[in-house]
Amino acid sequence: MEKKADCERAIRKLATDWAREIGIRRGQADMPSFSTFCTWLGQKGYSHYLNFRTSTEPLYDAEQWFDEELGQAWRN
């Protein structure tokens, strides 16, 4: 199991990398898909960053970080 702080740093960086790879710009009107991002994480071998201890749920926290990184936090 990974440390939450390490996972947060990784998810934020990987969200930016993923967005750049598929042509998404920060804050654009079309909302990026968190589930598509999770699939990409698995394909790239990074899904272990979704396995950490938290008081909520790892996917909930990861989606928050994803949305914040891509300028979509307003929807949470």
mmCIF file of the N, C-alpha and C atoms, coordinates in Angstrom:
data_MODEL
# 
_entry.id   MODEL 
# 
loop_
_atom_site.group_PDB 
_atom_site.id 
_atom_site.type_symbol 
_atom_site.label_atom_id 
_atom_site.label_alt_id 
_atom_site.label_comp_id 
_atom_site.label_asym_id 
_atom_site.label_entity_id 
_atom_site.label_seq_id 
_atom_site.pdbx_PDB_ins_code 
_atom_site.Cartn_x 
_atom_site.Cartn_y 
_atom_site.Cartn_z 
_atom_site.occupancy 
_atom_site.B_iso_or_equiv 
_atom_site.pdbx_formal_charge 
_atom_site.auth_seq_id 
_atom_site.auth_comp_id 
_atom_site.auth_asym_id 
_atom_site.auth_atom_id 
_atom_site.pdbx_PDB_model_num 
ATOM 1   N N  . MET A 1 1  ? 0.846   -1.177 0.000   1.00 0.00 ? 1  MET A N  1 
ATOM 2   C CA . MET A 1 1  ? 0.000   0.000  0.000   1.00 0.00 ? 1  MET A CA 1 
ATOM 3   C C  . MET A 1 1  ? 0.892   1.241  0.000   1.00 0.00 ? 1  MET A C  1 
ATOM 4   N N  . GLU A 1 2  ? 0.528   2.191  -0.811  1.00 0.00 ? 2  GLU A N  1 
ATOM 5   C CA . GLU A 1 2  ? 1.289   3.434  -0.959  1.00 0.00 ? 2  GLU A CA 1 
ATOM 6   C C  . GLU A 1 2  ? 0.904   4.441  0.126   1.00 0.00 ? 2  GLU A C  1 
ATOM 7   N N  . LYS A 1 3  ? 1.765   5.417  0.364   1.00 0.00 ? 3  LYS A N  1 
ATOM 8   C CA . LYS A 1 3  ? 1.447   6.514  1.280   1.00 0.00 ? 3  LYS A CA 1 
ATOM 9   C C  . LYS A 1 3  ? 0.555   7.506  0.547   1.00 0.00 ? 3  LYS A C  1 
ATOM 10  N N  . LYS A 1 4  ? -0.430  8.030  1.259   1.00 0.00 ? 4  LYS A N  1 
ATOM 11  C CA . LYS A 1 4  ? -1.395  8.937  0.648   1.00 0.00 ? 4  LYS A CA 1 
ATOM 12  C C  . LYS A 1 4  ? -0.713  10.150 0.021   1.00 0.00 ? 4  LYS A C  1 
ATOM 13  N N  . ALA A 1 5  ? 0.245   10.747 0.718   1.00 0.00 ? 5  ALA A N  1 
ATOM 14  C CA . ALA A 1 5  ? 0.923   11.939 0.191   1.00 0.00 ? 5  ALA A CA 1 
ATOM 15  C C  . ALA A 1 5  ? 1.668   11.626 -1.106  1.00 0.00 ? 5  ALA A C  1 
ATOM 16  N N  . ASP A 1 6  ? 2.291   10.457 -1.168  1.00 0.00 ? 6  ASP A N  1 
ATOM 17  C CA . ASP A 1 6  ? 2.988   10.053 -2.393  1.00 0.00 ? 6  ASP A CA 1 
ATOM 18  C C  . ASP A 1 6  ? 1.996   9.851  -3.532  1.00 0.00 ? 6  ASP A C  1 
ATOM 19  N N  . CYS A 1 7  ? 0.860   9.267  -3.207  1.00 0.00 ? 7  CYS A N  1 
ATOM 20  C CA . CYS A 1 7  ? -0.172  9.035  -4.219  1.00 0.00 ? 7  CYS A CA 1 
ATOM 21  C C  . CYS A 1 7  ? -0.739  10.354 -4.726  1.00 0.00 ? 7  CYS A C  1 
ATOM 22  N N  . GLU A 1 8  ? -0.940  11.295 -3.823  1.00 0.00 ? 8  GLU A N  1 
ATOM 23  C CA . GLU A 1 8  ? -1.463  12.596 -4.254  1.00 0.00 ? 8  GLU A CA 1 
ATOM 24  C C  . GLU A 1 8  ? -0.512  13.259 -5.242  1.00 0.00 ? 8  GLU A C  1 
ATOM 25  N N  . ARG A 1 9  ? 0.765   13.302 -4.912  1.00 0.00 ? 9  ARG A N  1 
ATOM 26  C CA . ARG A 1 9  ? 1.750   13.899 -5.828  1.00 0.00 ? 9  ARG A CA 1 
ATOM 27  C C  . ARG A 1 9  ? 1.723   13.192 -7.184  1.00 0.00 ? 9  ARG A C  1 
ATOM 28  N N  . ALA A 1 10 ? 1.685   11.867 -7.155  1.00 0.00 ? 10 ALA A N  1 
ATOM 29  C CA . ALA A 1 10 ? 1.699   11.096 -8.403  1.00 0.00 ? 10 ALA A CA 1 
ATOM 30  C C  . ALA A 1 10 ? 0.427   11.317 -9.216  1.00 0.00 ? 10 ALA A C  1 
ATOM 31  N N  . ILE A 1 11 ? -0.728  11.249 -8.573  1.00 0.00 ? 11 ILE A N  1 
ATOM 32  C CA . ILE A 1 11 ? -2.000  11.415 -9.287  1.00 0.00 ? 11 ILE A CA 1 
ATOM 33  C C  . ILE A 1 11 ? -2.078  12.800 -9.915  1.00 0.00 ? 11 ILE A C  1 
ATOM 34  N N  . ARG A 1 12 ? -1.678  13.817 -9.198  1.00 0.00 ? 12 ARG A N  1 
ATOM 35  C CA . ARG A 1 12 ? -1.711  15.177 -9.748  1.00 0.00 ? 12 ARG A CA 1 
ATOM 36  C C  . ARG A 1 12 ? -0.809  15.291 -10.982 1.00 0.00 ? 12 ARG A C  1 
ATOM 37  N N  . LYS A 1 13 ? 0.395   14.761 -10.891 1.00 0.00 ? 13 LYS A N  1 
ATOM 38  C CA . LYS A 1 13 ? 1.320   14.816 -12.032 1.00 0.00 ? 13 LYS A CA 1 
ATOM 39  C C  . LYS A 1 13 ? 0.793   13.978 -13.189 1.00 0.00 ? 13 LYS A C  1 
ATOM 40  N N  . LEU A 1 14 ? 0.321   12.776 -12.881 1.00 0.00 ? 14 LEU A N  1 
ATOM 41  C CA . LEU A 1 14 ? -0.174  11.892 -13.936 1.00 0.00 ? 14 LEU A CA 1 
ATOM 42  C C  . LEU A 1 14 ? -1.435  12.445 -14.597 1.00 0.00 ? 14 LEU A C  1 
ATOM 43  N N  . ALA A 1 15 ? -2.278  13.135 -13.842 1.00 0.00 ? 15 ALA A N  1 
ATOM 44  C CA . ALA A 1 15 ? -3.471  13.757 -14.433 1.00 0.00 ? 15 ALA A CA 1 
ATOM 45  C C  . ALA A 1 15 ? -3.058  14.793 -15.475 1.00 0.00 ? 15 ALA A C  1 
ATOM 46  N N  . THR A 1 16 ? -2.043  15.577 -15.143 1.00 0.00 ? 16 THR A N  1 
ATOM 47  C CA . THR A 1 16 ? -1.531  16.575 -16.080 1.00 0.00 ? 16 THR A CA 1 
ATOM 48  C C  . THR A 1 16 ? -0.911  15.899 -17.300 1.00 0.00 ? 16 THR A C  1 
ATOM 49  N N  . ASP A 1 17 ? -0.127  14.848 -17.068 1.00 0.00 ? 17 ASP A N  1 
ATOM 50  C CA . ASP A 1 17 ? 0.481   14.104 -18.185 1.00 0.00 ? 17 ASP A CA 1 
ATOM 51  C C  . ASP A 1 17 ? -0.596  13.518 -19.095 1.00 0.00 ? 17 ASP A C  1 
ATOM 52  N N  . TRP A 1 18 ? -1.618  12.889 -18.486 1.00 0.00 ? 18 TRP A N  1 
ATOM 53  C CA . TRP A 1 18 ? -2.713  12.281 -19.246 1.00 0.00 ? 18 TRP A CA 1 
ATOM 54  C C  . TRP A 1 18 ? -3.446  13.343 -20.073 1.00 0.00 ? 18 TRP A C  1 
ATOM 55  N N  . ALA A 1 19 ? -3.758  14.471 -19.434 1.00 0.00 ? 19 ALA A N  1 
ATOM 56  C CA . ALA A 1 19 ? -4.484  15.535 -20.127 1.00 0.00 ? 19 ALA A CA 1 
ATOM 57  C C  . ALA A 1 19 ? -3.683  16.046 -21.325 1.00 0.00 ? 19 ALA A C  1 
ATOM 58  N N  . ARG A 1 20 ? -2.400  16.230 -21.132 1.00 0.00 ? 20 ARG A N  1 
ATOM 59  C CA . ARG A 1 20 ? -1.539  16.686 -22.224 1.00 0.00 ? 20 ARG A CA 1 
ATOM 60  C C  . ARG A 1 20 ? -1.528  15.651 -23.357 1.00 0.00 ? 20 ARG A C  1 
ATOM 61  N N  . GLU A 1 21 ? -1.444  14.389 -22.977 1.00 0.00 ? 21 GLU A N  1 
ATOM 62  C CA . GLU A 1 21 ? -1.379  13.303 -23.962 1.00 0.00 ? 21 GLU A CA 1 
ATOM 63  C C  . GLU A 1 21 ? -2.625  13.237 -24.838 1.00 0.00 ? 21 GLU A C  1 
ATOM 64  N N  . ILE A 1 22 ? -3.786  13.512 -24.255 1.00 0.00 ? 22 ILE A N  1 
ATOM 65  C CA . ILE A 1 22 ? -5.019  13.407 -25.052 1.00 0.00 ? 22 ILE A CA 1 
ATOM 66  C C  . ILE A 1 22 ? -5.572  14.765 -25.504 1.00 0.00 ? 22 ILE A C  1 
ATOM 67  N N  . GLY A 1 23 ? -4.840  15.847 -25.197 1.00 0.00 ? 23 GLY A N  1 
ATOM 68  C CA . GLY A 1 23 ? -5.213  17.160 -25.716 1.00 0.00 ? 23 GLY A CA 1 
ATOM 69  C C  . GLY A 1 23 ? -6.212  17.946 -24.894 1.00 0.00 ? 23 GLY A C  1 
ATOM 70  N N  . ILE A 1 24 ? -6.301  17.672 -23.609 1.00 0.00 ? 24 ILE A N  1 
ATOM 71  C CA . ILE A 1 24 ? -7.196  18.431 -22.728 1.00 0.00 ? 24 ILE A CA 1 
ATOM 72  C C  . ILE A 1 24 ? -6.421  19.599 -22.138 1.00 0.00 ? 24 ILE A C  1 
ATOM 73  N N  . ARG A 1 25 ? -7.060  20.764 -22.109 1.00 0.00 ? 25 ARG A N  1 
ATOM 74  C CA . ARG A 1 25 ? -6.447  21.945 -21.504 1.00 0.00 ? 25 ARG A CA 1 
ATOM 75  C C  . ARG A 1 25 ? -7.094  22.236 -20.158 1.00 0.00 ? 25 ARG A C  1 
ATOM 76  N N  . ARG A 1 26 ? -6.305  22.732 -19.234 1.00 0.00 ? 26 ARG A N  1 
ATOM 77  C CA . ARG A 1 26 ? -6.786  23.058 -17.889 1.00 0.00 ? 26 ARG A CA 1 
ATOM 78  C C  . ARG A 1 26 ? -7.974  24.013 -17.970 1.00 0.00 ? 26 ARG A C  1 
ATOM 79  N N  . GLY A 1 27 ? -9.058  23.654 -17.279 1.00 0.00 ? 27 GLY A N  1 
ATOM 80  C CA . GLY A 1 27 ? -10.225 24.516 -17.174 1.00 0.00 ? 27 GLY A CA 1 
ATOM 81  C C  . GLY A 1 27 ? -11.128 24.556 -18.397 1.00 0.00 ? 27 GLY A C  1 
ATOM 82  N N  . GLN A 1 28 ? -10.918 23.692 -19.373 1.00 0.00 ? 28 GLN A N  1 
ATOM 83  C CA . GLN A 1 28 ? -11.773 23.723 -20.560 1.00 0.00 ? 28 GLN A CA 1 
ATOM 84  C C  . GLN A 1 28 ? -13.204 23.334 -20.190 1.00 0.00 ? 28 GLN A C  1 
ATOM 85  N N  . ALA A 1 29 ? -14.146 23.712 -21.029 1.00 0.00 ? 29 ALA A N  1 
ATOM 86  C CA . ALA A 1 29 ? -15.564 23.500 -20.728 1.00 0.00 ? 29 ALA A CA 1 
ATOM 87  C C  . ALA A 1 29 ? -15.948 22.018 -20.673 1.00 0.00 ? 29 ALA A C  1 
ATOM 88  N N  . ASP A 1 30 ? -15.410 21.211 -21.574 1.00 0.00 ? 30 ASP A N  1 
ATOM 89  C CA . ASP A 1 30 ? -15.713 19.776 -21.560 1.00 0.00 ? 30 ASP A CA 1 
ATOM 90  C C  . ASP A 1 30 ? -15.004 19.133 -20.382 1.00 0.00 ? 30 ASP A C  1 
ATOM 91  N N  . MET A 1 31 ? -15.759 18.420 -19.553 1.00 0.00 ? 31 MET A N  1 
ATOM 92  C CA . MET A 1 31 ? -15.171 17.812 -18.363 1.00 0.00 ? 31 MET A CA 1 
ATOM 93  C C  . MET A 1 31 ? -14.396 16.548 -18.720 1.00 0.00 ? 31 MET A C  1 
ATOM 94  N N  . PRO A 1 32 ? -13.139 16.480 -18.315 1.00 0.00 ? 32 PRO A N  1 
ATOM 95  C CA . PRO A 1 32 ? -12.367 15.257 -18.531 1.00 0.00 ? 32 PRO A CA 1 
ATOM 96  C C  . PRO A 1 32 ? -12.965 14.102 -17.728 1.00 0.00 ? 32 PRO A C  1 
ATOM 97  N N  . SER A 1 33 ? -12.815 12.905 -18.230 1.00 0.00 ? 33 SER A N  1 
ATOM 98  C CA . SER A 1 33 ? -13.390 11.722 -17.597 1.00 0.00 ? 33 SER A CA 1 
ATOM 99  C C  . SER A 1 33 ? -12.417 11.085 -16.608 1.00 0.00 ? 33 SER A C  1 
ATOM 100 N N  . PHE A 1 34 ? -12.812 11.060 -15.339 1.00 0.00 ? 34 PHE A N  1 
ATOM 101 C CA . PHE A 1 34 ? -11.981 10.424 -14.325 1.00 0.00 ? 34 PHE A CA 1 
ATOM 102 C C  . PHE A 1 34 ? -11.893 8.922  -14.566 1.00 0.00 ? 34 PHE A C  1 
ATOM 103 N N  . SER A 1 35 ? -12.977 8.299  -14.994 1.00 0.00 ? 35 SER A N  1 
ATOM 104 C CA . SER A 1 35 ? -12.933 6.848  -15.230 1.00 0.00 ? 35 SER A CA 1 
ATOM 105 C C  . SER A 1 35 ? -12.002 6.511  -16.397 1.00 0.00 ? 35 SER A C  1 
ATOM 106 N N  . THR A 1 36 ? -11.965 7.353  -17.419 1.00 0.00 ? 36 THR A N  1 
ATOM 107 C CA . THR A 1 36 ? -11.028 7.148  -18.525 1.00 0.00 ? 36 THR A CA 1 
ATOM 108 C C  . THR A 1 36 ? -9.596  7.309  -18.034 1.00 0.00 ? 36 THR A C  1 
ATOM 109 N N  . PHE A 1 37 ? -9.382  8.282  -17.164 1.00 0.00 ? 37 PHE A N  1 
ATOM 110 C CA . PHE A 1 37 ? -8.063  8.478  -16.558 1.00 0.00 ? 37 PHE A CA 1 
ATOM 111 C C  . PHE A 1 37 ? -7.659  7.240  -15.757 1.00 0.00 ? 37 PHE A C  1 
ATOM 112 N N  . CYS A 1 38 ? -8.577  6.671  -14.986 1.00 0.00 ? 38 CYS A N  1 
ATOM 113 C CA . CYS A 1 38 ? -8.274  5.462  -14.200 1.00 0.00 ? 38 CYS A CA 1 
ATOM 114 C C  . CYS A 1 38 ? -7.912  4.292  -15.108 1.00 0.00 ? 38 CYS A C  1 
ATOM 115 N N  . THR A 1 39 ? -8.611  4.159  -16.221 1.00 0.00 ? 39 THR A N  1 
ATOM 116 C CA . THR A 1 39 ? -8.279  3.113  -17.189 1.00 0.00 ? 39 THR A CA 1 
ATOM 117 C C  . THR A 1 39 ? -6.867  3.327  -17.724 1.00 0.00 ? 39 THR A C  1 
ATOM 118 N N  . TRP A 1 40 ? -6.538  4.563  -18.040 1.00 0.00 ? 40 TRP A N  1 
ATOM 119 C CA . TRP A 1 40 ? -5.200  4.909  -18.528 1.00 0.00 ? 40 TRP A CA 1 
ATOM 120 C C  . TRP A 1 40 ? -4.143  4.577  -17.480 1.00 0.00 ? 40 TRP A C  1 
ATOM 121 N N  . LEU A 1 41 ? -4.438  4.879  -16.207 1.00 0.00 ? 41 LEU A N  1 
ATOM 122 C CA . LEU A 1 41 ? -3.495  4.537  -15.133 1.00 0.00 ? 41 LEU A CA 1 
ATOM 123 C C  . LEU A 1 41 ? -3.191  3.043  -15.147 1.00 0.00 ? 41 LEU A C  1 
ATOM 124 N N  . GLY A 1 42 ? -4.230  2.235  -15.277 1.00 0.00 ? 42 GLY A N  1 
ATOM 125 C CA . GLY A 1 42 ? -4.044  0.787  -15.309 1.00 0.00 ? 42 GLY A CA 1 
ATOM 126 C C  . GLY A 1 42 ? -3.228  0.330  -16.508 1.00 0.00 ? 42 GLY A C  1 
ATOM 127 N N  . GLN A 1 43 ? -3.505  0.919  -17.656 1.00 0.00 ? 43 GLN A N  1 
ATOM 128 C CA . GLN A 1 43 ? -2.781  0.547  -18.873 1.00 0.00 ? 43 GLN A CA 1 
ATOM 129 C C  . GLN A 1 43 ? -1.304  0.910  -18.788 1.00 0.00 ? 43 GLN A C  1 
ATOM 130 N N  . LYS A 1 44 ? -0.997  1.989  -18.085 1.00 0.00 ? 44 LYS A N  1 
ATOM 131 C CA . LYS A 1 44 ? 0.387   2.460  -17.960 1.00 0.00 ? 44 LYS A CA 1 
ATOM 132 C C  . LYS A 1 44 ? 1.111   1.842  -16.763 1.00 0.00 ? 44 LYS A C  1 
ATOM 133 N N  . GLY A 1 45 ? 0.394   1.050  -15.962 1.00 0.00 ? 45 GLY A N  1 
ATOM 134 C CA . GLY A 1 45 ? 1.013   0.413  -14.801 1.00 0.00 ? 45 GLY A CA 1 
ATOM 135 C C  . GLY A 1 45 ? 1.069   1.288  -13.561 1.00 0.00 ? 45 GLY A C  1 
ATOM 136 N N  . TYR A 1 46 ? 0.185   2.280  -13.482 1.00 0.00 ? 46 TYR A N  1 
ATOM 137 C CA . TYR A 1 46 ? 0.176   3.211  -12.350 1.00 0.00 ? 46 TYR A CA 1 
ATOM 138 C C  . TYR A 1 46 ? -1.015  3.026  -11.413 1.00 0.00 ? 46 TYR A C  1 
ATOM 139 N N  . SER A 1 47 ? -1.793  1.975  -11.578 1.00 0.00 ? 47 SER A N  1 
ATOM 140 C CA . SER A 1 47 ? -3.005  1.820  -10.765 1.00 0.00 ? 47 SER A CA 1 
ATOM 141 C C  . SER A 1 47 ? -2.706  1.648  -9.276  1.00 0.00 ? 47 SER A C  1 
ATOM 142 N N  . HIS A 1 48 ? -1.475  1.293  -8.926  1.00 0.00 ? 48 HIS A N  1 
ATOM 143 C CA . HIS A 1 48 ? -1.127  1.162  -7.503  1.00 0.00 ? 48 HIS A CA 1 
ATOM 144 C C  . HIS A 1 48 ? -1.234  2.499  -6.772  1.00 0.00 ? 48 HIS A C  1 
ATOM 145 N N  . TYR A 1 49 ? -1.229  3.608  -7.501  1.00 0.00 ? 49 TYR A N  1 
ATOM 146 C CA . TYR A 1 49 ? -1.401  4.916  -6.866  1.00 0.00 ? 49 TYR A CA 1 
ATOM 147 C C  . TYR A 1 49 ? -2.840  5.148  -6.407  1.00 0.00 ? 49 TYR A C  1 
ATOM 148 N N  . LEU A 1 50 ? -3.732  4.236  -6.708  1.00 0.00 ? 50 LEU A N  1 
ATOM 149 C CA . LEU A 1 50 ? -5.116  4.317  -6.236  1.00 0.00 ? 50 LEU A CA 1 
ATOM 150 C C  . LEU A 1 50 ? -5.333  3.417  -5.027  1.00 0.00 ? 50 LEU A C  1 
ATOM 151 N N  . ASN A 1 51 ? -4.253  2.959  -4.422  1.00 0.00 ? 51 ASN A N  1 
ATOM 152 C CA . ASN A 1 51 ? -4.316  2.054  -3.274  1.00 0.00 ? 51 ASN A CA 1 
ATOM 153 C C  . ASN A 1 51 ? -3.577  2.681  -2.089  1.00 0.00 ? 51 ASN A C  1 
ATOM 154 N N  . PHE A 1 52 ? -4.329  3.415  -1.259  1.00 0.00 ? 52 PHE A N  1 
ATOM 155 C CA . PHE A 1 52 ? -3.754  4.070  -0.086  1.00 0.00 ? 52 PHE A CA 1 
ATOM 156 C C  . PHE A 1 52 ? -4.824  4.185  0.991   1.00 0.00 ? 52 PHE A C  1 
ATOM 157 N N  . ARG A 1 53 ? -4.376  4.389  2.216   1.00 0.00 ? 53 ARG A N  1 
ATOM 158 C CA . ARG A 1 53 ? -5.318  4.551  3.332   1.00 0.00 ? 53 ARG A CA 1 
ATOM 159 C C  . ARG A 1 53 ? -5.841  5.978  3.365   1.00 0.00 ? 53 ARG A C  1 
ATOM 160 N N  . THR A 1 54 ? -7.136  6.079  3.617   1.00 0.00 ? 54 THR A N  1 
ATOM 161 C CA . THR A 1 54 ? -7.783  7.380  3.694   1.00 0.00 ? 54 THR A CA 1 
ATOM 162 C C  . THR A 1 54 ? -9.042  7.241  4.538   1.00 0.00 ? 54 THR A C  1 
ATOM 163 N N  . SER A 1 55 ? -9.514  8.347  5.074   1.00 0.00 ? 55 SER A N  1 
ATOM 164 C CA . SER A 1 55 ? -10.734 8.305  5.886   1.00 0.00 ? 55 SER A CA 1 
ATOM 165 C C  . SER A 1 55 ? -11.986 8.239  5.009   1.00 0.00 ? 55 SER A C  1 
ATOM 166 N N  . THR A 1 56 ? -11.840 8.494  3.736   1.00 0.00 ? 56 THR A N  1 
ATOM 167 C CA . THR A 1 56 ? -12.982 8.414  2.821   1.00 0.00 ? 56 THR A CA 1 
ATOM 168 C C  . THR A 1 56 ? -12.836 7.159  1.963   1.00 0.00 ? 56 THR A C  1 
ATOM 169 N N  . GLU A 1 57 ? -12.475 7.336  0.738   1.00 0.00 ? 57 GLU A N  1 
ATOM 170 C CA . GLU A 1 57 ? -12.308 6.251  -0.239  1.00 0.00 ? 57 GLU A CA 1 
ATOM 171 C C  . GLU A 1 57 ? -11.190 6.690  -1.179  1.00 0.00 ? 57 GLU A C  1 
ATOM 172 N N  . PRO A 1 58 ? -10.237 5.836  -1.503  1.00 0.00 ? 58 PRO A N  1 
ATOM 173 C CA . PRO A 1 58 ? -9.137  6.259  -2.372  1.00 0.00 ? 58 PRO A CA 1 
ATOM 174 C C  . PRO A 1 58 ? -9.596  6.888  -3.694  1.00 0.00 ? 58 PRO A C  1 
ATOM 175 N N  . LEU A 1 59 ? -10.602 6.308  -4.332  1.00 0.00 ? 59 LEU A N  1 
ATOM 176 C CA . LEU A 1 59 ? -11.066 6.875  -5.601  1.00 0.00 ? 59 LEU A CA 1 
ATOM 177 C C  . LEU A 1 59 ? -11.689 8.253  -5.414  1.00 0.00 ? 59 LEU A C  1 
ATOM 178 N N  . TYR A 1 60 ? -12.339 8.471  -4.285  1.00 0.00 ? 60 TYR A N  1 
ATOM 179 C CA . TYR A 1 60 ? -12.919 9.790  -4.002  1.00 0.00 ? 60 TYR A CA 1 
ATOM 180 C C  . TYR A 1 60 ? -11.812 10.834 -3.917  1.00 0.00 ? 60 TYR A C  1 
ATOM 181 N N  . ASP A 1 61 ? -10.782 10.536 -3.118  1.00 0.00 ? 61 ASP A N  1 
ATOM 182 C CA . ASP A 1 61 ? -9.667  11.476 -2.978  1.00 0.00 ? 61 ASP A CA 1 
ATOM 183 C C  . ASP A 1 61 ? -8.967  11.693 -4.312  1.00 0.00 ? 61 ASP A C  1 
ATOM 184 N N  . ALA A 1 62 ? -8.715  10.614 -5.032  1.00 0.00 ? 62 ALA A N  1 
ATOM 185 C CA . ALA A 1 62 ? -8.018  10.722 -6.317  1.00 0.00 ? 62 ALA A CA 1 
ATOM 186 C C  . ALA A 1 62 ? -8.817  11.566 -7.309  1.00 0.00 ? 62 ALA A C  1 
ATOM 187 N N  . GLU A 1 63 ? -10.134 11.416 -7.303  1.00 0.00 ? 63 GLU A N  1 
ATOM 188 C CA . GLU A 1 63 ? -10.949 12.223 -8.214  1.00 0.00 ? 63 GLU A CA 1 
ATOM 189 C C  . GLU A 1 63 ? -10.903 13.696 -7.830  1.00 0.00 ? 63 GLU A C  1 
ATOM 190 N N  . GLN A 1 64 ? -10.857 13.991 -6.542  1.00 0.00 ? 64 GLN A N  1 
ATOM 191 C CA . GLN A 1 64 ? -10.719 15.380 -6.093  1.00 0.00 ? 64 GLN A CA 1 
ATOM 192 C C  . GLN A 1 64 ? -9.418  15.985 -6.626  1.00 0.00 ? 64 GLN A C  1 
ATOM 193 N N  . TRP A 1 65 ? -8.324  15.253 -6.474  1.00 0.00 ? 65 TRP A N  1 
ATOM 194 C CA . TRP A 1 65 ? -7.016  15.741 -6.945  1.00 0.00 ? 65 TRP A CA 1 
ATOM 195 C C  . TRP A 1 65 ? -7.023  15.918 -8.457  1.00 0.00 ? 65 TRP A C  1 
ATOM 196 N N  . PHE A 1 66 ? -7.605  14.954 -9.154  1.00 0.00 ? 66 PHE A N  1 
ATOM 197 C CA . PHE A 1 66 ? -7.733  14.994 -10.612 1.00 0.00 ? 66 PHE A CA 1 
ATOM 198 C C  . PHE A 1 66 ? -8.483  16.258 -11.039 1.00 0.00 ? 66 PHE A C  1 
ATOM 199 N N  . ASP A 1 67 ? -9.632  16.496 -10.413 1.00 0.00 ? 67 ASP A N  1 
ATOM 200 C CA . ASP A 1 67 ? -10.441 17.669 -10.750 1.00 0.00 ? 67 ASP A CA 1 
ATOM 201 C C  . ASP A 1 67 ? -9.704  18.970 -10.446 1.00 0.00 ? 67 ASP A C  1 
ATOM 202 N N  . GLU A 1 68 ? -9.033  19.032 -9.309  1.00 0.00 ? 68 GLU A N  1 
ATOM 203 C CA . GLU A 1 68 ? -8.279  20.233 -8.954  1.00 0.00 ? 68 GLU A CA 1 
ATOM 204 C C  . GLU A 1 68 ? -7.163  20.496 -9.961  1.00 0.00 ? 68 GLU A C  1 
ATOM 205 N N  . GLU A 1 69 ? -6.445  19.469 -10.336 1.00 0.00 ? 69 GLU A N  1 
ATOM 206 C CA . GLU A 1 69 ? -5.335  19.629 -11.283 1.00 0.00 ? 69 GLU A CA 1 
ATOM 207 C C  . GLU A 1 69 ? -5.808  20.111 -12.641 1.00 0.00 ? 69 GLU A C  1 
ATOM 208 N N  . LEU A 1 70 ? -6.972  19.661 -13.061 1.00 0.00 ? 70 LEU A N  1 
ATOM 209 C CA . LEU A 1 70 ? -7.466  20.001 -14.394 1.00 0.00 ? 70 LEU A CA 1 
ATOM 210 C C  . LEU A 1 70 ? -8.456  21.160 -14.374 1.00 0.00 ? 70 LEU A C  1 
ATOM 211 N N  . GLY A 1 71 ? -8.542  21.867 -13.247 1.00 0.00 ? 71 GLY A N  1 
ATOM 212 C CA . GLY A 1 71 ? -9.398  23.047 -13.172 1.00 0.00 ? 71 GLY A CA 1 
ATOM 213 C C  . GLY A 1 71 ? -10.873 22.731 -13.180 1.00 0.00 ? 71 GLY A C  1 
ATOM 214 N N  . GLN A 1 72 ? -11.254 21.566 -12.669 1.00 0.00 ? 72 GLN A N  1 
ATOM 215 C CA . GLN A 1 72 ? -12.653 21.145 -12.652 1.00 0.00 ? 72 GLN A CA 1 
ATOM 216 C C  . GLN A 1 72 ? -13.208 21.048 -11.234 1.00 0.00 ? 72 GLN A C  1 
ATOM 217 N N  . ALA A 1 73 ? -12.511 21.603 -10.249 1.00 0.00 ? 73 ALA A N  1 
ATOM 218 C CA . ALA A 1 73 ? -12.912 21.454 -8.846  1.00 0.00 ? 73 ALA A CA 1 
ATOM 219 C C  . ALA A 1 73 ? -14.289 22.054 -8.564  1.00 0.00 ? 73 ALA A C  1 
ATOM 220 N N  . TRP A 1 74 ? -14.744 22.964 -9.387  1.00 0.00 ? 74 TRP A N  1 
ATOM 221 C CA . TRP A 1 74 ? -16.049 23.590 -9.186  1.00 0.00 ? 74 TRP A CA 1 
ATOM 222 C C  . TRP A 1 74 ? -17.185 22.578 -9.220  1.00 0.00 ? 74 TRP A C  1 
ATOM 223 N N  . ARG A 1 75 ? -16.969 21.431 -9.851  1.00 0.00 ? 75 ARG A N  1 
ATOM 224 C CA . ARG A 1 75 ? -18.068 20.464 -9.972  1.00 0.00 ? 75 ARG A CA 1 
ATOM 225 C C  . ARG A 1 75 ? -18.193 19.551 -8.768  1.00 0.00 ? 75 ARG A C  1 
ATOM 226 N N  . ASN A 1 76 ? -17.281 19.655 -7.805  1.00 0.00 ? 76 ASN A N  1 
ATOM 227 C CA . ASN A 1 76 ? -17.327 18.789 -6.622  1.00 0.00 ? 76 ASN A CA 1 
ATOM 228 C C  . ASN A 1 76 ? -18.085 19.428 -5.496  1.00 0.00 ? 76 ASN A C  1 
# 
